[in-house]
């Protein structure tokens, strides 16, 4: 790998989950791409390479993507229960969707939170940090050649 790529990778390692999420959003807006679409290609490329042990994803960010107006109060109560935030903070969080509501949550807790919010009509996504960074790097490499 080139020195430039090594420097970028080292910088990515220092990002918090929230910063990495913001980075992906900025890359998507700047280059007009969808990182989730790149992740599919990344999986195919990885499968073609040498076999490596796959690390199980154990920590996820929970992103509240969409809150229907008629479900806002119900979702607000669920977000308060999940995050432990006060009423004002939880309200600001819900009203600012799409937004990461929790970082580095255990897989079971993240899936449970997603089920709770989606059961009342909200839209949630779970994001794994390495997946975000890898998708962005793969996109960057494909389009800089």
VENLINUR-V317712 format. One record per run of one state. SS is the DSSP state (H for helix, E for strand, C for the rest). FROM is the first residue (numbers start at 0). TO is the last residue. If there is no record, write none. Layout:
ss & from & to
SS & FROM & TO
SS & FROM & TO
This chain:
ss & from & to
C & 0 & 1
H & 2 & 12
C & 13 & 15
H & 16 & 30
C & 31 & 33
H & 34 & 47
C & 48 & 57
E & 58 & 65
C & 66 & 67
H & 68 & 82
C & 83 & 85
H & 86 & 94
C & 95 & 97
E & 98 & 105
H & 106 & 118
C & 119 & 121
E & 122 & 126
C & 127 & 127
H & 128 & 143
C & 144 & 144
